[in-house]
């Protein structure tokens, strides 16, 4: 039996295209409200003439309002957007895409959000929203959650809400500071997650990358040792996946390390490990925090990364990722991963 959506795809494809366009407009306004027409047109790659016509239609349907500050959704618009969420995923074929990618990667689950975060920065917010929703399904009372740094983790922090407070969570940085923008460091993101969920957190005020002598000295400090023990016994890990050369440059790696990473054709990075196309670890930096082998003892592992440009990095890491991993990504990365 054909589903109604399958029938519409075959008999009324133009109708579905119009639905997707109007859904995208409402979706973006909901994320960025109040938003101006010109900004919206640029973000959605629509001409102002086309957008003006669509906005007028949606306004007449009482789905959005237009003021001097910009466009915002009405309550009807917000309710319709929520009701359309799953239907639009079916129309876009996202459920089928998730199943196909999950089988290819051999991991527990894949969650895909619409769009490509390389093209539309707001898609990263959707990665954050999807991760927060999945966390809500999996957390238990008094769970300890270890979190890495990065802009995608910061997007997740922005989507966590006080209704998590019933769980009495403890957020921990999975690694030390990496010398990046402070707002994207693991300590800062942990604090933001704890604040958003009315939970507790601890900090790890150490560099991410250290010499062996410094590592042996630092890990003996009582406060550092306590946090490291808590990290290794975490019940959930949230982490990103980085492009190998981008991460090496952010770490201000030595020239000899950069040469190894380039010569060995590393593509992905996670937890200080650099992976080539086959998933082999070709370089590792001495990091303080969660190690790759620690993941085997952690029941819930959520990896979040999006954008077509991240596909190679995701593919290389996933060859090493524990089978329990849940990948949250976007259509841009998913389609690229399936086409590789």
Number of C-alpha atoms within 10 A of each C-alpha: 5 7 8 8 16 14 12 15 15 9 10 12 14 12 11 16 14 12 15 16 15 17 17 17 20 23 18 19 22 19 15 14 15 17 19 17 17 14 12 20 17 12 15 15 12 15 12 15 9 10 20 14 11 16 20 14 14 17 17 11 11 14 20 22 17 16 10 8 10 17 22 23 24 15 12 13 22 18 12 14 19 12 11 14 12 13 12 19 17 15 17 16 11 20 15 12 19 21 13 14 20 17 12 12 19 16 18 14 18 24 23 23 24 17 22 22 25 17 14 14 13 17 24 27 21 24 27 26 19 20 27 19 14 15 18 15 8 11 17 15 11 13 16 23 24 27 27 28 27 22 18 24 27 23 22 25 25 17 19 23 16 13 11 19 16 13 16 16 22 20 27 29 30 31 29 23 25 21 14 14 12 14 14 20 23 28 26 18 27 28 19 21 27 25 17 18 20 20 20 17 20 15 19 22 13 19 16 21 22 16 11 12 8 11 16 12 10 17 17 11 10 10 13 18 14 13 19 21 12 19 25 20 17 25 20 23 25 21 23 22 25 23 21 25 19 13 19 19 11 13 17 15 16 10 9 9 15 17 12 13 22 15 10 17 16 26 27 28 26 23 22 24 20 29 30 24 18 14 20 16 18 17 17 15 18 16 22 24 27 24 17 14 9 13 21 12 12 16 14 18 23 20 22 24 26 28 23 22 15 23 25 22 26 33 26 24 25 22 18 14 22 20 15 17 21 22 27 24 33 27 23 22 26 27 16 16 19 14 8 8
